[in-house]
C-alpha cells in the first residue's frame, strides 16, 4: 500500500505502522501508544495568553447574559412557565396504597402521630407511613435522610421540630431547611370557626397564603462588628409573582371573592414595595376577584376587631408567621388549625402554628384536632377525598361534645378521650362509601 505505510522488519521481526508513529495529537502532552511514547514539550509562553483570552471571553459572555437572565418577566410569562405551580399527587403504589413520609418532630408531635396512625387504621385509609426521626439536635446526616425520604415519597406529614436557641448562629432551623431545600414556597392555612368551640368572634373563614422561602427567614445575618448585627431580608420579583399567582388561583378555584395583600411598603419601599407591585400585576389578570392591600400593623388590629372582613390573604414570610398565629388564636388556639406547605414537586402537611407544645408533652392533654385535620388535607392532596371527608366529619362531630374538649379549649378531656370520640363517629359512618 504505497503512500500509506511501509513495512520494516528488524532482526526480531518488529513491525510498526509509520503514520501512527509520526502522529502527535498535542505536542504539550505526553502521548503514549501501543507502539511508542513521546515526551511532552516544555510549556509555551502563549499558554498564559490563551488562558487570559478565554477568561476575558467568558467574562464578556457573562456580562451579556446576566441582564437577560435577571430581567423582570411578565405575569403571563410567569403563568406560562409555571402551569403546574404546585405538586401533583404521586401515583398510588401496588394495591392502590400510598407511602407518606412521617416526621414526628419534638414535643407533642410523636404522641399525636401515634393517634394519626390509629385513626387512619380504623378508617382503613390506604396509606403507609415511612417514619423518619428528626429533632432539633438532628445531625446533617439525619436531615439528608429526611430530605431523601420526602423526595422519594413526595408527600410528608410532620410535627414541628424545635429550634434550639442555645446553639450557635450557624445552626439553622430544621423546619426552615426542609422548606427551602424542597422549595415549599406556599404555606396555606385555613382558619375557620369550629362548631362547639366558644370564641369571641364567630363565622371566621380565612385562607392565609404565606410566602415560605425568602423574606426575613433567608438565614442571612452576620455580626459585622461586635454589637452590630445585620440581617438581610430578601424579596425577589420571581418569587413574589409566584406566591401572588398561587393566591389568586387558589381564590378563583375556591370561589373566593377577595384577596388582601399584607405589606409594610410605606416603610420598606423597595422590598415590600416590590411584593405589593407584584400582587397588583397579578390581580389585573383576575378581574372577578376584588384586590385590596393593607399594612401589616393595621391588619393585626383589623383581625382582632372584625376578622369577618377577610377572605383570602397573601403576604411575605415574617408577616405570615404573625398573622397565622393571630388567626389561630381567633378560632380557638394552635391545637385546632391545620396547615400545608406546597412546592412544585413536594407537599408537607403540619399544624398551622408550628408549635412543639413541649410544656405539655407526655401529659395526654394535647389537642389532636389540628394534626388530624392536617392529615385530612394530606388525604385530599392524594385524591383520597372520601377518606378525608369521613375523618374530617368525625373530628368536627366530636367537637359537639364538651366532655371531650381538651384543656386548651376550656375542657377537661384528655387526648385519648378526644381520639376515642373521633373513632366512635368513624364507626358510625358507612365505610362502604369510601370504596
C-alpha positions as CSV (number, residue, x, y, z in Angstrom):
1,X,0.0,0.0,0.0
2,X,2.4,2.7,-1.2
3,X,1.8,6.1,0.2
4,X,0.1,4.8,3.3
5,X,2.6,2.7,5.2
6,X,5.9,0.9,4.9
7,X,6.8,-2.4,6.5
8,X,10.1,-2.6,8.3
9,X,11.4,-5.8,9.9
10,X,14.4,-5.9,12.0
11,X,16.3,-8.9,13.4
12,X,13.5,-9.6,15.8
13,X,10.7,-9.2,13.1
14,X,9.5,-5.9,14.8
15,X,6.8,-4.3,12.6
16,X,5.3,-0.9,13.2
17,X,2.9,1.4,11.4
18,X,4.7,4.6,10.3
19,X,1.7,7.0,10.2
20,X,0.8,6.2,13.8
21,X,4.4,6.5,14.9
22,X,4.5,10.0,13.5
23,X,1.2,11.1,15.0
24,X,1.4,13.7,17.8
25,X,-2.1,14.9,18.8
26,X,-0.9,17.5,21.3
27,X,2.8,18.5,21.5
28,X,2.3,19.8,25.0
29,X,1.1,16.5,26.4
30,X,3.0,13.2,26.7
31,X,1.4,10.8,24.3
32,X,1.7,7.0,24.7
33,X,0.6,4.4,22.2
34,X,1.0,0.7,21.8
35,X,3.9,1.4,19.5
36,X,5.9,4.1,21.2
37,X,5.7,7.2,23.5
38,X,6.7,10.8,23.2
39,X,7.9,13.2,25.9
40,X,5.9,16.5,26.4
41,X,7.4,19.6,25.1
42,X,8.3,22.5,27.5
43,X,5.4,24.9,28.2
44,X,4.9,27.8,25.8
45,X,4.6,31.4,26.9
46,X,1.5,31.5,24.6
47,X,-0.4,29.3,27.2
48,X,-0.8,32.2,29.6
49,X,-2.1,34.5,26.8
50,X,-4.6,31.8,25.8
51,X,-5.9,31.4,29.3
52,X,-6.3,35.2,29.6
53,X,-8.2,35.3,26.3
54,X,-10.6,32.5,27.4
55,X,-11.2,34.3,30.8
56,X,-12.0,37.6,29.1
57,X,-14.3,35.9,26.6
58,X,-16.2,34.1,29.4
59,X,-16.5,37.3,31.4
60,X,-17.9,39.2,28.4
61,X,-20.4,36.5,27.8
62,X,-21.5,36.5,31.5
63,X,-21.8,40.3,31.3
64,X,-24.1,40.0,28.3
65,X,-26.2,37.0,29.6
66,X,-26.8,38.2,33.2
67,X,-29.2,41.2,32.4
68,X,-31.2,38.9,30.2
69,X,-31.5,36.2,32.9
70,X,-32.4,38.6,35.6
71,X,-34.7,40.8,33.6
72,X,-38.3,41.0,35.0
73,X,-40.7,38.6,33.4
74,X,-44.2,39.5,32.6
75,X,-47.1,37.9,34.6
76,X,-48.2,36.0,31.5
77,X,-44.6,34.6,31.1
78,X,-44.7,33.5,34.7
79,X,-48.0,31.8,34.2
80,X,-46.7,30.0,31.1
81,X,-43.6,28.8,32.9
82,X,-45.5,27.7,36.0
83,X,-48.5,25.9,34.6
84,X,-48.0,23.2,37.2
85,X,-47.0,25.5,40.1
86,X,-47.7,23.1,42.9
87,X,-47.1,19.4,43.4
88,X,-49.4,16.9,41.8
89,X,-50.2,13.9,43.9
90,X,-47.9,10.9,43.4
91,X,-49.5,7.8,41.9
92,X,-50.7,5.1,44.2
93,X,-48.4,2.1,44.6
94,X,-49.4,-1.6,44.1
95,X,-52.7,-2.3,45.6
96,X,-53.8,1.4,45.5
97,X,-51.8,2.3,48.6
98,X,-49.7,5.5,49.1
99,X,-46.4,5.8,51.0
100,X,-46.1,9.0,53.0
101,X,-43.1,10.2,55.0
102,X,-43.9,10.8,58.7
103,X,-41.7,13.1,60.8
104,X,-42.9,13.1,64.4
105,X,-40.7,16.0,65.4
106,X,-40.4,17.3,69.0
107,X,-42.7,17.9,71.9
108,X,-46.2,16.6,71.4
109,X,-45.5,15.6,67.9
110,X,-44.6,11.9,68.5
111,X,-47.7,11.1,70.6
112,X,-50.1,12.9,68.1
113,X,-48.6,11.0,65.2
114,X,-49.5,7.7,67.0
115,X,-53.1,8.9,67.1
116,X,-53.0,9.7,63.4
117,X,-51.9,6.1,62.7
118,X,-54.7,4.8,64.9
119,X,-57.4,6.9,63.3
120,X,-56.1,6.1,59.8
121,X,-56.1,2.4,60.7
122,X,-59.7,2.5,61.9
123,X,-60.8,4.4,58.8
124,X,-59.0,1.8,56.6
125,X,-57.0,4.6,54.9
126,X,-54.7,3.2,52.1
127,X,-51.6,5.0,53.4
128,X,-48.4,3.5,54.7
129,X,-46.1,5.7,56.7
130,X,-42.3,5.8,56.4
131,X,-41.2,7.3,59.7
132,X,-38.1,9.4,59.9
133,X,-36.8,10.7,63.2
134,X,-35.6,14.3,63.1
135,X,-35.2,16.6,66.2
136,X,-33.6,19.9,67.0
137,X,-30.4,18.1,67.6
138,X,-30.5,16.2,64.3
139,X,-27.2,15.8,62.5
140,X,-26.6,16.7,58.9
141,X,-26.9,13.0,58.0
142,X,-30.4,12.9,59.7
143,X,-31.5,15.9,57.7
144,X,-30.2,14.3,54.4
145,X,-32.2,11.1,55.2
146,X,-35.3,13.1,55.9
147,X,-35.0,15.1,52.7
148,X,-34.3,11.9,50.7
149,X,-37.4,10.3,52.2
150,X,-39.6,13.2,51.3
151,X,-38.2,13.4,47.8
152,X,-38.8,9.7,47.4
153,X,-42.4,9.8,48.6
154,X,-43.2,13.4,47.6
155,X,-45.6,13.8,50.5
156,X,-45.0,14.2,54.2
157,X,-46.8,14.7,57.5
158,X,-44.7,16.2,60.2
159,X,-44.8,17.6,63.7
160,X,-42.8,20.7,64.5
161,X,-39.1,20.4,65.0
162,X,-37.9,22.6,67.9
163,X,-35.3,25.3,67.1
164,X,-32.7,25.4,69.9
165,X,-31.8,29.0,70.6
166,X,-28.8,28.0,72.6
167,X,-27.0,26.6,69.6
168,X,-24.6,28.8,67.6
169,X,-25.9,31.1,64.8
170,X,-24.5,28.7,62.2
171,X,-27.2,26.1,63.3
172,X,-30.2,26.7,61.1
173,X,-33.8,25.8,61.9
174,X,-34.5,22.3,60.7
175,X,-38.0,23.4,59.7
176,X,-36.6,26.1,57.5
177,X,-34.1,23.7,56.0
178,X,-36.9,21.4,54.9
179,X,-38.9,24.3,53.4
180,X,-36.0,25.9,51.5
181,X,-34.4,22.7,50.2
182,X,-37.7,21.3,48.9
183,X,-38.8,24.8,47.7
184,X,-42.1,24.6,49.6
185,X,-42.9,28.2,48.6
186,X,-46.6,28.3,49.6
187,X,-47.7,27.9,53.2
188,X,-51.5,27.6,53.3
189,X,-53.7,27.6,56.4
190,X,-57.5,27.7,56.7
191,X,-58.7,29.5,59.8
192,X,-62.4,28.7,60.2
193,X,-64.7,28.8,63.3
194,X,-65.4,25.3,64.5
195,X,-68.7,24.2,66.0
196,X,-68.8,23.7,69.7
197,X,-65.7,26.0,70.4
198,X,-66.6,29.2,72.2
199,X,-64.7,32.2,70.9
200,X,-65.1,36.0,70.8
201,X,-65.7,36.0,67.1
202,X,-67.8,33.6,65.0
203,X,-68.2,33.0,61.3
204,X,-64.5,33.3,60.6
205,X,-63.4,31.7,57.3
206,X,-60.0,33.0,56.1
207,X,-57.5,31.4,53.7
208,X,-53.9,32.6,54.5
209,X,-51.2,32.2,52.0
210,X,-47.6,32.9,53.2
211,X,-44.5,33.0,51.0
212,X,-42.4,30.4,52.6
213,X,-38.8,30.6,51.2
214,X,-37.4,34.1,51.4
215,X,-38.0,37.4,53.3
216,X,-36.5,37.7,56.8
217,X,-36.2,33.9,57.0
218,X,-33.4,33.7,54.5
219,X,-30.9,32.7,57.2
220,X,-28.6,35.6,56.0
221,X,-27.4,37.5,59.0
222,X,-24.0,38.3,60.5
223,X,-22.3,40.5,63.1
224,X,-20.2,43.0,61.2
225,X,-18.5,44.3,64.3
226,X,-19.1,43.5,67.9
227,X,-22.6,44.6,69.0
228,X,-23.8,45.3,65.4
229,X,-25.8,42.7,63.6
230,X,-27.0,42.9,60.0
231,X,-30.0,40.6,59.0
232,X,-30.9,40.6,55.3
233,X,-34.5,40.5,54.0
234,X,-34.6,39.0,50.5
235,X,-37.6,39.9,48.3
236,X,-37.5,38.8,44.6
237,X,-39.9,39.6,41.8
238,X,-40.0,35.9,40.6
239,X,-41.0,34.5,44.0
240,X,-43.4,37.4,44.7
241,X,-45.2,36.8,41.4
242,X,-45.2,33.1,42.1
243,X,-46.9,33.4,45.5
244,X,-49.3,36.1,44.3
245,X,-50.3,33.9,41.3
246,X,-50.8,31.0,43.6
247,X,-53.0,33.0,46.0
248,X,-55.3,34.4,43.2
249,X,-55.5,31.0,41.5
250,X,-56.5,29.3,44.8
251,X,-59.0,32.1,45.4
252,X,-60.5,31.5,42.0
253,X,-60.7,27.8,42.4
254,X,-62.2,28.0,45.9
255,X,-64.9,30.5,44.8
256,X,-63.5,33.3,46.9
257,X,-64.3,37.0,46.2
258,X,-61.4,39.0,47.7
259,X,-57.7,38.8,48.1
260,X,-55.8,41.1,50.6
261,X,-52.1,41.7,50.2
262,X,-50.4,42.4,53.6
263,X,-47.3,44.5,53.5
264,X,-45.2,47.3,55.0
265,X,-44.4,49.2,51.8
266,X,-44.9,52.5,53.4
267,X,-41.6,52.0,55.2
268,X,-39.8,49.2,53.2
269,X,-40.5,50.9,49.9
270,X,-38.2,48.7,47.8
271,X,-38.7,45.2,49.4
272,X,-42.3,45.3,50.3
273,X,-43.0,47.8,47.5
274,X,-41.8,45.1,45.1
275,X,-44.0,42.5,46.7
276,X,-47.1,44.8,46.6
277,X,-46.5,45.7,43.0
278,X,-46.3,42.0,42.0
279,X,-49.6,41.4,43.7
280,X,-51.1,44.3,41.8
281,X,-49.8,42.9,38.5
282,X,-51.3,39.5,39.1
283,X,-54.6,41.0,40.3
284,X,-55.0,42.6,36.9
285,X,-55.5,39.2,35.5
286,X,-58.3,38.3,37.8
287,X,-61.0,41.0,37.3
288,X,-63.7,39.0,39.1
289,X,-61.7,39.0,42.3
290,X,-61.5,42.1,44.4
291,X,-58.0,43.1,45.4
292,X,-57.0,45.3,48.3
293,X,-53.8,45.9,50.3
294,X,-53.3,46.6,54.0
295,X,-50.3,47.5,56.1
296,X,-49.4,44.7,58.5
297,X,-49.8,46.6,61.8
298,X,-53.3,47.7,60.7
299,X,-54.0,44.1,59.6
300,X,-53.5,42.7,63.1
301,X,-55.8,45.3,64.6
302,X,-58.5,44.6,62.0
303,X,-58.2,40.9,62.6
304,X,-58.9,41.1,66.3
305,X,-61.7,43.6,65.8
306,X,-63.5,42.5,62.7
307,X,-62.0,39.3,61.2
308,X,-65.0,38.5,59.0
309,X,-63.9,41.2,56.5
310,X,-61.1,39.0,55.3
311,X,-61.4,36.3,52.7
312,X,-58.0,35.3,51.2
313,X,-54.8,36.9,52.5
314,X,-51.3,36.8,50.9
315,X,-48.1,38.1,52.5
316,X,-44.4,37.7,52.8
317,X,-42.8,35.2,55.2
318,X,-42.5,37.0,58.5
319,X,-45.9,38.7,58.3
320,X,-47.4,35.3,57.5
321,X,-45.9,33.8,60.7
322,X,-47.5,36.5,62.8
323,X,-50.9,36.6,61.0
324,X,-51.1,32.7,61.2
325,X,-50.8,32.8,64.9
326,X,-53.2,35.7,65.4
327,X,-55.8,33.9,63.3
328,X,-55.3,30.6,65.1
329,X,-56.0,32.4,68.4
330,X,-59.2,33.9,67.0
331,X,-60.7,30.4,66.3
332,X,-59.6,28.7,69.5
333,X,-55.9,28.2,69.5
334,X,-53.0,26.3,67.9
335,X,-54.5,22.9,68.5
336,X,-57.3,23.5,66.1
337,X,-55.8,24.8,62.8
338,X,-54.0,22.6,60.2
339,X,-51.5,23.9,57.7
340,X,-49.9,22.8,54.4
341,X,-46.7,23.6,52.5
342,X,-46.8,23.2,48.8
343,X,-44.0,23.3,46.2
344,X,-43.7,22.3,42.6
345,X,-42.7,18.8,43.4
346,X,-43.5,18.1,47.1
347,X,-46.1,18.8,49.7
348,X,-45.6,18.7,53.5
349,X,-48.5,18.9,56.0
350,X,-48.4,20.0,59.6
351,X,-50.2,22.2,62.2
352,X,-50.6,25.8,61.3
353,X,-48.7,27.5,64.1
354,X,-45.7,25.1,64.2
355,X,-45.9,24.9,68.0
356,X,-44.0,22.0,69.6
357,X,-46.1,22.0,72.8
358,X,-43.1,21.0,74.7
359,X,-44.6,22.0,78.1
360,X,-47.5,19.5,77.7
361,X,-45.6,16.7,76.1
362,X,-46.3,13.3,77.6
363,X,-49.3,14.5,79.7
364,X,-52.1,13.2,77.4
365,X,-53.7,16.6,77.2
366,X,-52.7,17.8,73.8
367,X,-55.5,18.7,71.3
368,X,-55.3,16.2,68.4
369,X,-57.6,18.2,66.1
370,X,-55.0,20.3,64.2
371,X,-52.8,17.2,63.4
372,X,-55.8,15.1,62.3
373,X,-57.1,17.9,60.1
374,X,-53.6,18.3,58.6
375,X,-53.9,14.5,57.8
376,X,-57.2,15.2,56.1
377,X,-55.6,17.9,54.0
378,X,-52.9,15.4,53.0
379,X,-55.6,12.9,52.0
380,X,-57.3,15.5,49.9
381,X,-53.9,16.1,48.2
382,X,-53.6,12.4,47.5
383,X,-57.1,12.5,45.9
384,X,-58.5,10.3,48.7
385,X,-61.4,12.6,49.3
386,X,-63.8,10.1,50.7
387,X,-61.4,9.1,53.5
388,X,-60.6,12.7,54.2
389,X,-64.3,13.6,54.4
390,X,-65.1,10.7,56.8
391,X,-62.3,11.7,59.2
392,X,-63.0,15.4,59.0
393,X,-66.7,14.9,59.8
394,X,-65.8,12.7,62.7
395,X,-63.4,15.3,64.1
396,X,-65.9,18.1,63.8
397,X,-68.7,15.9,65.2
398,X,-66.6,15.1,68.3
399,X,-66.3,18.9,69.0
400,X,-70.0,19.0,69.7
401,X,-69.4,17.0,72.9
402,X,-67.9,19.3,75.6
403,X,-66.8,16.3,77.6
404,X,-64.1,15.5,75.1
405,X,-62.8,19.1,74.9
406,X,-59.1,19.3,75.9
407,X,-57.7,21.9,78.3
408,X,-56.7,24.4,75.6
409,X,-60.4,25.0,74.6
410,X,-61.8,25.1,78.1
411,X,-62.5,21.4,78.7
412,X,-61.1,18.7,81.0
413,X,-60.8,15.9,78.4
414,X,-57.6,14.0,77.6
415,X,-56.1,13.4,74.2
416,X,-57.1,9.7,74.4
417,X,-60.7,10.6,75.2
418,X,-60.9,13.0,72.2
419,X,-59.5,10.4,69.9
420,X,-61.8,7.7,71.1
421,X,-64.8,10.0,70.5
422,X,-63.5,10.5,66.9
423,X,-63.2,6.8,66.4
424,X,-66.8,6.2,67.5
425,X,-68.0,8.7,65.0
426,X,-65.9,7.0,62.3
427,X,-67.5,3.6,63.1
428,X,-71.0,5.2,62.7
429,X,-70.0,6.2,59.1
430,X,-70.9,3.8,56.3
431,X,-67.3,3.0,55.2
432,X,-68.7,1.4,52.1
433,X,-69.0,4.9,50.7
434,X,-65.2,5.0,50.6
435,X,-64.8,2.0,48.3
